[in-house]
Amino acid sequence: MALHRLTRITIGVPNLAETSAYYADFGLLKTGENTFATADGGEQLRLVHAPTRRLVELGVGVDDADDLGRIGAALARLDLALDADGRVSDPATKVRVQVSIADRITRPAEPAPLYNGPGRADRVDARAPGVLREQPVRPRKLGHVVLGSTDQEASQRFFTDGIGFKVSDEVPGIAAFLRCSTDHHNVLVQPAPVPYLHHTSWEVEDVDEIGRGAHHMLEGHPERHVWGLGRHHIGSNFFWYLKDPAGNFSEYYSDLDCVVDEAIWKPEVFQDMRILYSWGPPVPPSFIEPEDLAALMAGAHSS
Ligand SMILES: [Fe+2]
């Protein structure tokens, strides 16, 4: 029937133990020494050793064998092929994509927290749920990954024409927000001098959980802060970006646009600051160009 979700990612890092401790702290549930689950998505992160940080593998879930056949035929038109395990590599991001038949993520509808506003007391005689929560923040699922590619156009074609991602919004000449589910975006490929992982993004319930999660992560670790709290224009989501000990950014997000009916959703082209955000603190230069980019380039040239 269709692509419907990201399944699991594998990130290679030089400092496995330290990075593993970071993601446990981030709220992912440890399922093995270096594997982690989200609350709704099952096992969604595997860390492996690599000389320099990078996204090794990205899993995409489909409904049935017909989807695999259709993807195989589309990849053949790009002179690529799925191996027996459903794997194919994108040459310009150096990421291996594994396509597999997977269950859809199903979640019971939960009541939205009640907010008061001018002339509108939806929550009376009670404190806000966001200030009463005490349990650790637990990301519900992996939402998206952003990758640097040495050939942005080719990588984007790989994901759209090859795997079957759809374009939700576009920034001409720079990137497109691509989805393989009803999430506004699951993958974004941006131009870069070296293939690298810019960030992974993890969904939490609401903006309070983003704040609580970041608050916890920054206690005693101010070096983890990258950018937040803010709200993106493209995708609409609230965000807070943090940095793992290998240099990968990890984002808590909530309230992302959801695309169910393609006839109603209108993809747009953006060319101004809305590319980055609607509001928030000034964009740190290290978000645009991570501080270890030169080292990653040197690593790529020596390997
Ligand atoms: Fe993001």
Residues whose N, C-alpha, C, O or C-beta is under 5 A from the ligand:
A	BS01	LIG	S201 E251
